[in-house]
Amino acid sequence: MRALALTAITALGAPLPVLAQSSPLPEVLTGHGGPIKSITLADDGRRALTASFDYSLILWDLSAQPARILHRLLGHDGAVNDVAFLPPPGGAVSVGDDGQVILWDLEKGSPKTVIPGAPVKMLDIAISPDGRWAASSAWDNSARLYDLQNLAEIARLPHRAPVNAVAFSADGARLFTAAGNGEITEWDRASAQQIRPLYRHGWGINSIALIAPDRLAFGGLDGSFGILSLASNQVTQLAKSERPIQSVKTSPDGALMGYGDGAGQVAVFASGSGVLLERGTVTYGPVWDFAFLPNSPYIYHVGLDDFAALWRISPRDFGPIEAELPRRFQIRDSEDPGELEFLRKCSICHTLTPDDGNRAGPTLYDLFGRRAGSLPGYPYSPALAALDVTWNAASLSQLFDDGPDIMVPGTKMPIQRLKQVDRRDDLIRFLETATAPVD
Ligand code: HEC
């Protein structure tokens, strides 16, 4: 790829300030077995971390072509929603639907510490600039503070609605939180006390990012993308998307900021002036997250696909969006009501082939007659591994009549029940043939 001139004129006529990219970047990061919730890049732009619905994270080497998987990080018992790199000496911290906060040793590719928590959805994790403190946003109407040196939760900050996003101030002394009722609040990190409410948006706030020491960007459920001045509490609305804003980000040098929305659009602005530099549809479906490459006119974006994809901000990619539709996760039609049940309720986490395809659950290939929790190589929960049951029509029926949480307390399979007897029977009949080994 040729190096780009220092400024390029974007489609909207405004100059994009930072542009230099020497080595080609991988177009896609392929390896997850489910949709990807979050992507983050190391400061040097050479490694990325992705967090997936498939309960795992992947550490990528972006200097290889195609991107190389350095480690697959296993430890969460639910979808992983966010991850952040730690400053030197390094590592990463992640959160997900299981309420655990996991500190990763990225050299070994294994958990260094797990700060346990009751199962509660946590969507966002923030790290103080010095790497000493972390904060998470939780759907039990709290934000939580962690001491990463003593590896413990130290405070819970009460809110009036589920908390969607957290961000530290530039000096790490304060924390900003954004909630589903539209409130943005400022907290003192040391005392864990509220300093002041900053702003109340009419709709829930999904994402925030500090774009300068005195300015916070936010994205709302109503499609608002705005800037909140921390000095004056004034809000400037920069754009209004037709779909919810999913993710708000800044570039590593702070020069660019932008959002990804629920309809596949990414918009990039100059952080200083607020001028819109570029806007484009990068995918079908939501942009759950994206990340700017340092000193380079590219982003990686993630969403319903099981891969992350590269998009050139400027000169903008006008080519057709490449996607195989329907996606693996989209429901195709089937004549067979049992197959339809499987496609709707199981296929996002289970394959029917000998390989589990890195999905959250073990493959159901050759399921009938399998002792529960016995597939070699799959990281079962202790609860399922200890279950004294052989899978057959009766035990599977019980699993989804009672629900996995009742039949196997402590399992990491999410709570789901199939109460309609005929549907359940259809599904089990389908599974019996579809999982039968082919020889
Ligand atoms: C969101 C992900 C997810 C969905 C959806 C899901 N499962 Fe699972 N399933 C899992 C996980 C994770 C495990 C392993 C649980 C453990 O180790 O505790 C599992 C385990 C199982 C097992 C036990 C397998 C064994 O080797 O013992 C069966 C059977 C099963 N699932 C069937 C189903 C069926 C049928 C559906 C659809 C109705 C379904 N699952 C939907 C994640 C999922």
Residues whose N, C-alpha, C, O or C-beta is under 5 A from the ligand:
A	BS01	HEC	K345 C346 C349 A360 G361 P362 R371 A372 G373 S374 L375 P379 Y380 S381 L384 G410 T411 K412 M413 P414
